[in-house]
Amino acid sequence: MSVTIHPRDEHNNLLVENTHPESRNNPEPDNPYNLVVIGAGTAGLVTAAGAAGLGARVALIERRFMGGDCLNYGCVPSKALIRCATAVHDVKVADRYGVHVTGDADVDFAYVMERMRKLRGQISENDSVQRFTDLGIDVFLGEGRFTHSNTVEVEGKKLRFRKAVIATGARAASPAIPGLDQVEYLDNENLFNLTERPARLLVVGGGPIGCEMSQAFQRLGSEVTLVDQASRVLGKEDADAAGLVQQALLADGVSLQLSVTELRFEPRGKEKAACWMDAEGRLQELVVDEVLIAVGRAPNLSGLGLETVGVKFDPCIGVQVNDRLQTTNPKIFAAGDVCSHYQFTHAADFLARIVIANSLFGGRQKASDLVIPWVTYTDPQIAHVGITEQGAKEDGIEMDTYVQPLAEVDRAILDGDHEGFVKIHTKKNSGKILGATMVARHSGEMIGEIVMAMKYKVGLGKVSSVIHPYPTQAEAIRKIGDRYNRTRLTPLVHGLMKKWLGWKRGK
């Protein structure tokens, strides 16, 4: 398969040399393998490296770039872009802190994108063909396809396996929008090929990617419009949290067009025209330079020959697995975005660890035992783990909710980041933590404390006994613990303590 990436500068050349060297020949199979892994994204790389480290003979197959979405089209390039956009924002609001900047911030978009390519190229060494070859793994570049109950074929070579792992990930979904096939549009794969800033950018989709990129490109100087059929952005998040992000997008100048219907496109020379009906039923038209489609993900399943080996799958949902990540063929497992509702790099990492134990050593580790957080990297960030208020309501779960506004946390006040909160849910009349949502500029760095508490069943009352450095925004978590402890001080307990202390005074 021909693999291309643009522009072909020294940084992308390094990326290609590391992740899909064009002159490399595949090795001869060293059959049979303990494990054949199809897909070299996070799930595949962790599975292959972990299994090889334990002494297994492993083959790893990748048709495009080693590192998968995270390195090439996802976490790494997008966060590089977001960091530059944050720097622009900080300059624009510097006067709030007594720092007066003369004139507007001058954004060198070409440099922003080159910086991203340079850093991505450097990081790609971690996921390189050479590194995994040095780990003792046979790396095959090309299309892998199951041809027999114990055989995968790649570029004419037959790899026999005892167990196999499907880790082919997912790709940007292509929605059925009238006229979309008539215009050239961006998705998360080709977005990072840009070298010139689009003056006018239309983003379709108010999920995490749509919100992150809308804010970033607006801050970098594009005129961004975000459209979504939903009535608010980030529909899967806590409503209060999503509301704060929505306000932040508006404050940055993003035009939000929500509750839209009948969206369609048509080409206008080099430009694109989008039409839709707005929330009031009025026809709207917008002409833009670029369109970014960010409406979800679709599993990579085509060409794998899953029918040949009895692996059940849904083309929209992915490979069917049980709680031990075993497919309907007991010899074949799956991990990562191709089979999981949690489409995050860190989730793929830990699902891969389960696959290693269960496929090679007959383990019975369960995916449902994982406590998986996620973060939307807007400014402010939303970090979440566990149950939401809406989810609890739908499942009939009774719980208590404790909220600590950042406006009452000293460090947040001093930083000027007081628009946010920490919200923790506990089992009704208990300190058992069921979930949490945090909205803060660096909430992704804070959520780990709650994840650990949930993983090791540490109650909210005990969290409050952990000394948090002052002043930090993470102190909000300790304050919530104090709020919980105060609910334990019932009138009866308070009365008994008052009598005890009075007795101790001799009265």
C-alpha positions as CSV (number, residue, x, y, z in Angstrom):
1,M,0.0,0.0,0.0
2,S,1.3,3.4,-0.9
3,V,1.7,5.7,2.1
4,T,1.8,9.4,1.7
5,I,2.0,12.4,4.0
6,H,2.4,16.1,3.3
7,P,4.4,18.2,3.2
8,R,7.5,16.1,2.6
9,D,9.9,18.2,4.6
10,E,12.7,17.0,6.9
11,H,10.3,16.5,9.8
12,N,7.8,14.4,7.9
13,N,10.6,12.5,6.2
14,L,11.8,11.5,9.7
15,L,8.3,10.5,10.6
16,V,8.0,8.3,7.6
17,E,11.5,6.8,8.1
18,N,10.6,5.9,11.6
19,T,7.0,4.7,11.1
20,H,6.8,3.3,7.6
21,P,10.3,3.3,5.9
22,E,9.7,3.1,2.2
23,S,12.8,1.1,1.3
24,R,12.3,-1.6,4.0
25,N,11.6,-5.2,3.0
26,N,9.5,-7.4,5.3
27,P,11.3,-10.2,7.1
28,E,10.7,-13.9,6.4
29,P,8.1,-15.3,8.9
30,D,9.5,-17.2,11.8
31,N,6.5,-19.5,12.2
32,P,4.7,-20.3,14.4
33,Y,4.1,-17.1,16.4
34,N,2.7,-17.0,19.9
35,L,1.0,-13.8,18.9
36,V,0.3,-12.1,15.7
37,V,-0.9,-8.5,16.2
38,I,-2.7,-6.6,13.4
39,G,-2.4,-2.9,13.8
40,A,0.4,-0.8,15.3
41,G,-1.4,1.9,17.1
42,T,-1.3,2.2,20.9
43,A,-3.2,-1.1,21.5
44,G,-1.1,-3.0,19.0
45,L,2.3,-1.6,20.1
46,V,1.7,-2.2,23.8
47,T,0.5,-5.7,23.1
48,A,3.4,-6.6,20.9
49,A,6.1,-5.0,23.2
50,G,4.6,-6.5,26.4
51,A,4.3,-10.0,24.9
52,A,7.8,-9.9,23.4
53,G,9.2,-8.7,26.8
54,L,7.7,-11.7,28.4
55,G,9.4,-14.1,26.0
56,A,6.7,-14.6,23.3
57,R,7.5,-14.8,19.6
58,V,5.5,-11.9,18.1
59,A,4.7,-10.6,14.7
60,L,3.3,-7.0,14.3
61,I,1.5,-5.9,11.1
62,E,0.8,-2.3,10.1
63,R,-0.6,-1.1,6.8
64,R,0.1,2.6,7.3
65,F,2.1,4.4,10.0
66,M,3.4,2.8,13.2
67,G,1.9,4.8,16.1
68,G,-1.6,4.9,14.7
69,D,-3.9,7.8,15.2
70,C,-2.4,9.0,18.4
71,L,1.0,9.8,17.0
72,N,0.1,10.7,13.5
73,Y,-3.3,12.3,13.4
74,G,-4.6,12.6,17.0
75,C,-3.2,13.3,20.5
76,V,0.3,14.4,19.5
77,P,-0.3,16.8,16.6
78,S,-3.5,18.3,18.1
79,K,-2.0,19.0,21.5
80,A,1.0,20.6,19.8
81,L,-1.4,22.9,18.0
82,I,-3.4,23.6,21.2
83,R,-0.3,24.6,23.0
84,C,0.5,27.3,20.4
85,A,-3.1,28.5,20.5
86,T,-2.9,28.8,24.3
87,A,0.2,30.9,24.0
88,V,-1.7,33.3,21.7
89,H,-4.6,33.5,24.1
90,D,-2.3,34.3,27.0
91,V,-0.8,37.2,25.1
92,K,-4.2,38.6,24.3
93,V,-5.3,38.5,28.0
94,A,-2.0,39.6,29.4
95,D,-3.3,43.0,30.3
96,R,-5.5,41.3,33.0
97,Y,-2.2,40.7,34.8
98,G,-0.7,44.1,34.3
99,V,1.4,43.0,31.3
100,H,0.7,45.3,28.4
101,V,1.5,44.0,24.9
102,T,1.6,46.5,22.1
103,G,-0.4,45.6,19.0
104,D,-2.0,42.2,18.2
105,A,-0.3,38.9,18.6
106,D,1.3,38.0,15.2
107,V,0.7,34.3,14.6
108,D,3.1,32.6,12.3
109,F,0.9,29.7,11.3
110,A,3.4,28.1,9.0
111,Y,5.8,27.9,12.0
112,V,3.1,26.6,14.3
113,M,2.5,23.7,11.9
114,E,6.3,23.1,11.3
115,R,6.8,23.0,15.1
116,M,4.1,20.3,15.3
117,R,5.7,18.3,12.5
118,K,9.1,18.6,14.2
119,L,7.9,17.4,17.6
120,R,5.9,14.6,16.1
121,G,8.9,13.5,14.1
122,Q,11.0,13.4,17.3
123,I,8.4,11.5,19.3
124,S,7.9,9.0,16.4
125,E,11.2,7.3,17.4
126,N,9.3,5.7,20.3
127,D,6.9,4.0,17.9
128,S,9.4,3.2,15.1
129,V,9.9,0.0,13.1
130,Q,13.5,0.0,14.3
131,R,12.7,0.2,18.0
132,F,10.2,-2.7,17.8
133,T,12.5,-4.7,15.7
134,D,15.2,-4.2,18.3
135,L,12.7,-5.6,20.9
136,G,12.7,-8.9,19.0
137,I,9.4,-8.3,17.1
138,D,9.0,-9.2,13.5
139,V,7.4,-6.1,12.0
140,F,5.5,-6.5,8.7
141,L,4.3,-3.5,6.7
142,G,1.3,-4.1,4.6
143,E,-2.3,-5.3,4.6
144,G,-2.9,-8.1,7.1
145,R,-5.8,-10.6,6.4
146,F,-7.0,-13.7,8.1
147,T,-6.9,-16.6,5.6
148,H,-7.3,-19.6,7.9
149,S,-8.1,-20.3,11.5
150,N,-4.4,-20.0,12.4
151,T,-3.0,-17.9,9.6
152,V,-2.7,-14.2,8.6
153,E,-1.3,-13.3,5.2
154,V,0.5,-10.0,4.6
155,E,2.2,-9.0,1.4
156,G,2.2,-12.6,0.2
157,K,3.8,-14.0,3.4
158,K,1.9,-16.4,5.7
159,L,2.1,-15.9,9.4
160,R,0.9,-18.8,11.5
161,F,-0.3,-18.0,15.1
162,R,-1.4,-19.6,18.3
163,K,-3.3,-16.5,19.2
164,A,-4.0,-13.3,17.3
165,V,-5.0,-9.7,18.3
166,I,-7.0,-7.3,16.2
167,A,-5.9,-3.8,17.0
168,T,-6.7,-1.9,13.8
169,G,-8.2,1.1,15.5
170,A,-10.7,3.5,14.0
171,R,-10.9,6.4,11.5
172,A,-12.9,9.6,11.1
173,A,-16.5,8.8,10.2
174,S,-17.9,10.2,6.9
175,P,-21.4,11.4,7.5
176,A,-24.1,11.2,4.9
177,I,-24.4,15.0,4.4
178,P,-25.8,16.0,1.0
179,G,-23.1,17.5,-1.2
180,L,-20.2,16.6,1.1
181,D,-18.8,14.3,-1.5
182,Q,-18.7,17.3,-3.9
183,V,-16.3,19.3,-1.8
184,E,-12.8,18.7,-0.5
185,Y,-12.9,18.6,3.3
186,L,-10.6,18.0,6.2
187,D,-10.8,15.3,8.9
188,N,-8.4,14.5,11.7
189,E,-6.0,12.8,9.3
190,N,-5.4,15.5,6.7
191,L,-6.0,18.5,9.0
192,F,-2.4,18.4,10.1
193,N,-1.2,18.5,6.5
194,L,-2.2,22.2,6.4
195,T,0.6,24.7,5.9
196,E,-1.5,27.8,5.4
197,R,-4.1,29.0,7.9
198,P,-7.7,28.9,6.6
199,A,-9.2,32.3,6.8
200,R,-12.7,30.9,7.3
201,L,-13.2,27.4,8.8
202,L,-16.4,25.5,9.3
203,V,-16.3,22.7,11.8
204,V,-19.1,20.1,11.7
205,G,-19.5,18.4,15.1
206,G,-19.6,19.7,18.6
207,G,-17.8,16.8,20.2
208,P,-14.3,16.8,21.8
209,I,-12.4,17.1,18.5
210,G,-14.7,19.7,17.1
211,C,-14.5,21.9,20.2
212,E,-10.8,21.5,20.6
213,M,-10.0,22.4,17.0
214,S,-12.6,25.2,16.8
215,Q,-11.1,26.9,19.8
216,A,-7.5,26.3,18.6
217,F,-8.0,27.6,15.1
218,Q,-10.0,30.6,16.3
219,R,-7.2,31.6,18.6
220,L,-4.6,31.0,15.8
221,G,-6.5,33.6,13.7
222,S,-9.1,31.7,11.6
223,E,-12.7,32.8,11.6
224,V,-14.4,29.6,12.9
225,T,-18.0,28.5,12.8
226,L,-19.1,25.3,14.5
227,V,-22.3,23.7,13.5
228,D,-24.1,20.8,15.3
229,Q,-27.6,19.3,15.2
230,A,-27.5,19.1,19.1
231,S,-28.7,22.0,21.3
232,R,-25.3,22.2,23.0
233,V,-21.7,21.2,22.6
234,L,-20.2,18.1,24.2
235,G,-23.5,16.3,24.6
236,K,-21.9,13.3,26.5
237,E,-20.4,15.5,29.2
238,D,-21.9,16.9,32.4
239,A,-24.2,19.7,31.3
240,D,-22.7,22.3,33.7
241,A,-19.2,21.4,32.5
242,A,-20.2,21.6,28.8
243,G,-21.9,24.9,29.5
244,L,-18.7,26.5,30.7
245,V,-16.8,25.3,27.6
246,Q,-19.5,26.6,25.4
247,Q,-19.2,30.0,27.0
248,A,-15.4,29.9,26.5
249,L,-15.8,29.1,22.8
250,L,-18.1,32.1,22.4
251,A,-15.8,34.3,24.4
252,D,-12.9,33.3,22.0
253,G,-15.1,34.4,19.1
254,V,-16.2,31.0,17.7
255,S,-19.6,31.3,16.1
256,L,-21.8,28.5,17.4
257,Q,-24.7,27.3,15.2
258,L,-26.6,24.7,17.3
259,S,-29.8,22.8,16.7
260,V,-29.2,23.0,13.0
261,T,-31.1,20.8,10.4
262,E,-30.8,20.0,6.7
263,L,-27.1,20.8,6.5
264,R,-25.8,20.5,2.9
265,F,-22.7,21.6,0.9
266,E,-21.9,22.7,-2.6
267,P,-18.6,23.8,-4.2
268,R,-18.1,27.5,-5.1
269,G,-14.8,27.4,-7.0
270,K,-12.0,27.0,-4.5
271,E,-14.5,27.8,-1.7
272,K,-17.2,25.7,-0.1
273,A,-20.8,26.8,0.6
274,A,-22.7,25.4,3.5
275,C,-26.5,25.8,4.0
276,W,-28.7,24.8,6.9
277,M,-31.8,25.6,8.8
278,D,-31.1,27.3,12.1
279,A,-32.9,26.7,15.4
280,E,-35.6,29.3,14.4
281,G,-36.2,27.6,11.0
282,R,-34.4,30.2,9.0
283,L,-32.2,29.3,6.0
284,Q,-28.5,30.1,6.6
285,E,-25.7,30.1,4.1
286,L,-22.0,30.4,4.8
287,V,-19.1,30.4,2.4
288,V,-15.8,29.1,3.8
289,D,-12.3,28.2,2.7
290,E,-12.1,24.9,4.6
291,V,-14.5,22.4,6.2
292,L,-13.5,20.1,9.1
293,I,-15.7,17.1,9.6
294,A,-15.5,15.9,13.3
295,V,-18.6,13.8,13.8
296,G,-17.3,10.6,15.3
297,R,-15.3,7.5,14.5
298,A,-15.7,4.3,12.5
299,P,-13.8,1.0,13.2
300,N,-11.2,-0.1,10.7
301,L,-12.5,-3.6,9.7
302,S,-12.3,-3.7,5.9
303,G,-10.0,-6.3,4.3
304,L,-9.3,-8.2,7.5
305,G,-11.2,-11.4,6.5
306,L,-13.0,-11.6,9.8
307,E,-15.8,-13.7,8.2
308,T,-13.2,-16.3,7.3
309,V,-12.3,-17.0,10.9
310,G,-15.7,-16.5,12.5
311,V,-15.1,-13.2,14.2
312,K,-18.4,-11.3,14.6
313,F,-18.4,-7.5,14.1
314,D,-20.6,-4.5,13.5
315,P,-19.4,-2.1,10.8
316,C,-20.4,0.9,12.9
317,I,-19.5,-0.4,16.4
318,G,-16.6,-2.7,15.8
319,V,-15.4,-6.2,16.7
320,Q,-17.6,-8.0,19.2
321,V,-15.6,-9.0,22.3
322,N,-16.5,-10.4,25.8
323,D,-15.3,-8.8,29.0
324,R,-11.9,-10.6,28.6
325,L,-11.5,-9.0,25.1
326,Q,-11.9,-12.4,23.4
327,T,-13.8,-12.4,20.1
328,T,-16.2,-15.0,18.9
329,N,-13.2,-16.9,17.8
330,P,-11.5,-18.0,21.0
331,K,-8.0,-17.8,19.4
332,I,-8.5,-14.2,18.5
333,F,-8.6,-11.2,20.8
334,A,-9.1,-7.4,20.1
335,A,-8.1,-4.2,21.9
336,G,-8.3,-0.5,21.4
337,D,-10.7,1.6,19.3
338,V,-11.7,-1.3,17.1
339,C,-13.7,-2.8,19.9
340,S,-14.0,-0.4,22.8
341,H,-16.5,2.5,23.6
342,Y,-13.5,4.2,25.3
343,Q,-11.6,5.5,22.3
344,F,-8.6,7.0,24.1
345,T,-4.9,6.2,23.9
346,H,-4.7,5.5,27.6
347,A,-7.7,3.1,27.4
348,A,-6.1,1.2,24.5
349,D,-2.9,0.9,26.6
350,F,-4.6,-0.8,29.5
351,L,-6.9,-2.9,27.3
352,A,-3.7,-4.2,25.6
353,R,-2.3,-5.3,29.0
354,I,-5.5,-7.3,29.6
355,V,-5.1,-9.0,26.2
356,I,-1.5,-10.0,27.0
357,A,-2.5,-11.7,30.2
358,N,-5.6,-13.4,28.8
359,S,-4.3,-14.5,25.4
360,L,-0.9,-15.8,26.4
361,F,-1.4,-17.0,30.0
362,G,-5.1,-17.9,30.2
363,G,-5.8,-15.0,32.4
364,R,-9.3,-13.9,33.3
365,Q,-8.8,-10.1,33.6
366,K,-11.8,-8.1,32.8
367,A,-12.1,-4.8,30.9
368,S,-15.0,-3.8,33.1
369,D,-12.7,-3.6,36.1
370,L,-10.8,-0.7,34.5
371,V,-11.5,2.8,35.8
372,I,-11.0,5.0,32.7
373,P,-10.9,8.8,32.8
374,W,-11.0,11.1,29.8
375,V,-10.2,14.7,29.1
376,T,-11.4,17.2,26.5
377,Y,-8.5,19.6,26.0
378,T,-10.4,22.8,25.5
379,D,-9.6,25.8,27.6
380,P,-10.8,25.2,30.3
381,Q,-10.4,21.4,30.1
382,I,-13.1,19.0,31.1
383,A,-11.8,15.9,32.9
384,H,-14.2,13.1,33.8
385,V,-14.3,9.6,35.3
386,G,-17.1,7.2,36.3
387,I,-20.8,8.0,36.4
388,T,-22.5,11.2,35.4
389,E,-25.6,12.7,36.9
390,Q,-27.6,11.9,33.7
391,G,-26.3,8.3,33.7
392,A,-27.2,7.8,37.3
393,K,-30.7,9.1,36.6
394,E,-31.1,6.8,33.7
395,D,-29.9,3.8,35.6
396,G,-31.9,4.6,38.8
397,I,-28.8,5.0,40.9
398,E,-29.2,7.2,44.0
399,M,-26.1,9.3,44.9
400,D,-25.0,12.4,46.6
401,T,-23.2,15.2,44.7
402,Y,-20.6,17.6,46.1
403,V,-19.5,20.6,44.2
404,Q,-16.5,22.9,44.8
405,P,-16.5,26.1,42.7
406,L,-13.0,27.2,41.7
407,A,-14.2,30.7,42.6
408,E,-13.7,29.6,46.2
409,V,-10.2,28.1,45.7
410,D,-7.4,30.6,46.4
411,R,-5.0,29.5,43.7
412,A,-7.7,29.6,41.0
413,I,-8.6,33.1,42.1
414,L,-4.9,34.1,41.9
415,D,-4.5,32.5,38.5
416,G,-7.6,34.1,37.1
417,D,-9.0,30.7,36.4
418,H,-12.0,30.8,38.7
419,E,-14.5,29.8,36.0
420,G,-14.7,26.1,36.8
421,F,-15.5,23.5,39.4
422,V,-14.9,20.1,40.8
423,K,-17.9,17.9,41.1
424,I,-17.8,14.5,42.8
425,H,-20.5,11.9,43.1
426,T,-20.7,9.4,45.9
427,K,-23.0,6.5,46.7
428,K,-26.1,7.7,48.6
429,N,-25.2,8.3,52.3
430,S,-21.7,6.9,51.7
431,G,-18.2,8.2,50.9
432,K,-17.8,5.7,48.0
433,I,-16.8,7.7,44.9
434,L,-18.9,6.8,41.8
435,G,-17.6,9.5,39.5
436,A,-16.3,13.0,39.1
437,T,-16.2,15.9,36.6
438,M,-13.7,18.7,36.8
439,V,-13.6,21.9,34.8
440,A,-10.3,23.8,35.1
441,R,-7.4,24.9,32.8
442,H,-5.4,21.8,33.9
443,S,-8.1,19.5,35.1
444,G,-6.5,16.7,33.1
445,E,-3.6,16.8,35.6
446,M,-6.0,16.7,38.6
447,I,-8.4,13.9,37.7
448,G,-5.8,11.1,38.4
449,E,-6.3,11.6,42.2
450,I,-9.9,10.6,41.9
451,V,-9.2,7.7,39.5
452,M,-6.8,6.3,42.1
453,A,-9.3,6.7,44.8
454,M,-11.9,4.9,42.8
455,K,-9.5,2.2,41.7
456,Y,-8.4,1.3,45.2
457,K,-11.8,2.1,46.8
458,V,-10.6,5.0,48.9
459,G,-13.6,7.0,50.2
460,L,-14.1,10.7,49.8
461,G,-13.7,11.2,53.6
462,K,-10.2,9.7,53.4
463,V,-9.3,11.9,50.4
464,S,-9.8,14.9,52.7
465,S,-7.1,13.6,55.0
466,V,-4.5,13.8,52.3
467,I,-2.5,17.0,52.6
468,H,-2.6,19.0,49.4
469,P,0.0,21.8,48.9
470,Y,-1.3,25.3,49.3
471,P,-2.0,27.1,47.1
472,T,-2.9,24.7,44.3
473,Q,-6.1,24.3,42.3
474,A,-6.0,20.6,43.3
475,E,-6.9,21.8,46.8
476,A,-10.5,21.9,45.5
477,I,-10.5,18.1,45.8
478,R,-9.5,18.2,49.4
479,K,-12.2,20.9,50.0
480,I,-14.8,18.6,48.6
481,G,-13.6,15.9,51.0
482,D,-14.1,18.4,53.9
483,R,-17.7,19.1,52.6
484,Y,-18.4,15.4,52.7
485,N,-17.0,15.1,56.2
486,R,-19.2,18.0,57.4
487,T,-22.3,16.0,56.4
488,R,-21.2,13.3,58.8
489,L,-21.5,15.7,61.7
490,T,-25.2,15.1,62.3
491,P,-27.1,17.0,65.0
492,L,-26.9,14.0,67.3
493,V,-23.1,13.7,66.9
494,H,-22.7,17.4,67.2
495,G,-24.8,17.4,70.4
496,L,-22.8,14.5,71.9
497,M,-19.5,16.2,71.1
498,K,-20.7,19.5,72.7
499,K,-21.7,17.7,75.9
500,W,-18.4,15.8,76.0
501,L,-16.4,19.1,75.6
502,G,-18.5,20.8,78.2
503,W,-17.9,17.9,80.6
504,K,-14.1,18.2,79.9
505,R,-14.3,21.9,80.8
506,G,-15.9,20.9,84.1
507,K,-19.4,22.4,83.3
